[in-house]
Amino acid sequence: MVKGLRDARRLGEVMSGIRAIAAIVRRDILLDLRRRVEAGSMLVFSLAAGVLAAYVMKGVAGVNAAAASVSLVLVLIFLAVFGSLSSFVREADRGTLDGLRLTPVGAEVVFLAKFVYSFAVITVQALVFIMSVGLFAQMEVMFNPVVLMLMIVSSMYLAAVSSFTSAILVFSEARAVLMPVMVLVLVLPYVQSAAPSIVAALAGGVVNVMEMVWLMLAASMFAGITVWLSRYILEAI
């Protein structure tokens, strides 16, 4: 009986957390839709970067895979930096951060909601970039499921980096300089592991299943660590 009540309480807490995450994400989506210039500029950036990369790579034999992988990584890093400057930082600038911190759902839930939203934004922008490169450079490999999976996994890792950096440096006076540096420092270890797989996938080669599993585990573990640390970070700021 006691165990059943305990399980029911835990289930209720989980459902409450999921509803809170959905509410925060929905709120951020509506706010971004109202800021059409900012949202539109990011889409234009991803599309323009894809068109430019396609123009440079089109018709150049032997370098497309490497060039496409470098351009994809650079675009993802830029999106992560932009996300770090607009996640918790934007809440602080609007004066709504304290309200989020005081919600009864806990700091981890608030951080997880920001992570989910950053993950969705980075994934959509990266997808626009990949589609524009594939279309204008006539690179069918850009639509390869393995390439798309690598992009999604990389977006997950970078979303965790973006949210984590934003939470740590939210009130730093030098955040405009420190955030890009911190994002690069946290991203480099993952890029070193993911780059060979991305190049192989874009070259039409075979990507080892264990490599994909390792990248997924690395992204998931890092996201989990940042969520766990968020309880201390959001209470300290």
Secondary structure, 3 states (H helix, E strand, C coil): CHHHHHHHHHHHHHHHHHHHHHHHHHHHHHHHHHCHHHHHHHHHHHHHHHHHHHHHHCCCCCCHHHHHHHHHHHHHHHHHHHHHCCCHHHHHHHCCHHHHHCCCCCHHHHHHHHHHHHHHHHHHHHHHHHHHHHHHCCCHHHHCHHHHHHHHHHHHHHHHHHHHHHHHCCCCCCHHHHHHHHHHHHHHHHHHHHHHHHHHHHCCCCCCHHHHHHHHHHHHHHHHHHHHHHHHHHHHC
